Amino acid sequence: MTQEQVLKGIIWLVPVIFGAGGVYTQTQSTKSQLKSVEASVKSLEGSLIVHEKKAQHEAGEIEVQYLKTNQSKMMKRQNRIIESLGAICQATNARCR
């Protein structure tokens, strides 16, 4: 190899080596940032799960009890309406369906 070819090779390798170093540095920086973001997300997930359990337990119980109470009232009203309709149909000899 001539001295000129060696010089061209060195000139060509310098930007390649610096570029590879830049890519490596960027990759390492991204990895550390990713770990930081993952840790933040995990801590937020934990607090969210605790919040959901508390919210479901307190607010959910109240709402379920409210729905059960209203459903019971509606069923009683429907039974009275059915009984009244049956009595009307019998008293008038109507053909009720």
C-alpha positions in Angstrom: 0.0 0.0 0.0 1.2 3.4 -0.8 1.4 6.2 1.6 -1.4 8.0 -0.3 -3.8 5.0 0.1 -3.0 4.8 3.9 -3.8 8.5 4.2 -7.1 8.1 2.3 -8.0 5.1 4.6 -7.3 7.1 7.7 -9.2 10.1 6.5 -12.1 7.8 5.6 -12.0 6.0 9.0 -12.0 9.2 11.2 -15.6 10.2 10.5 -16.8 6.6 10.7 -15.2 6.2 14.1 -16.6 9.5 15.4 -20.1 8.6 13.9 -20.0 5.2 15.6 -19.1 6.9 18.9 -22.0 9.3 18.5 -24.4 6.5 17.9 -23.1 4.6 20.9 -23.4 7.7 23.1 -26.9 8.4 21.9 -28.0 4.8 22.5 -26.6 4.9 26.1 -28.4 8.2 26.8 -31.7 6.8 25.4 -31.4 3.7 27.6 -30.9 5.7 30.7 -33.9 8.0 29.8 -36.0 5.0 29.1 -35.2 3.4 32.5 -36.2 6.7 34.1 -39.5 6.8 32.3 -40.2 3.2 33.1 -39.7 3.8 36.8 -42.0 6.8 36.6 -44.7 4.8 34.8 -44.5 1.9 37.3 -44.9 4.2 40.3 -47.9 5.9 38.6 -49.4 2.5 37.8 -49.1 1.5 41.4 -50.8 4.6 42.7 -53.5 4.3 40.0 -54.4 0.8 41.0 -54.7 1.8 44.7 -56.9 4.7 43.7 -59.1 2.5 41.5 -59.6 0.0 44.3 -60.5 2.7 46.8 -62.9 4.4 44.4 -64.6 1.2 43.4 -65.0 0.1 47.0 -66.6 3.3 48.4 -68.4 4.9 45.4 -69.3 1.5 43.9 -70.9 0.2 47.0 -73.1 3.3 47.4 -74.2 3.1 43.8 -74.9 -0.6 43.9 -77.1 -0.1 47.0 -78.9 2.8 45.3 -79.6 0.7 42.3 -80.8 -2.3 44.4 -83.2 0.0 46.4 -84.7 1.5 43.2 -85.0 -1.8 41.5 -86.9 -3.2 44.5 -89.3 -0.2 44.5 -89.9 -0.6 40.7 -90.7 -4.3 41.2 -93.2 -3.5 43.9 -94.9 -0.9 41.7 -95.0 -3.3 38.8 -96.7 -6.0 40.9 -99.3 -3.5 42.1 -100.0 -2.4 38.5 -100.3 -6.1 37.4 -102.7 -6.8 40.2 -104.8 -3.7 39.5 -105.0 -4.6 35.8 -106.1 -8.1 36.6 -108.8 -6.8 38.9 -110.0 -4.3 36.3 -110.1 -7.0 33.6 -112.1 -9.4 35.9 -114.5 -6.7 37.0 -115.3 -5.6 33.5 -115.2 -9.0 31.9 -112.7 -7.6 29.4 -110.4 -9.7 27.3 -107.0 -8.5 28.6 -103.8 -9.9 27.1 
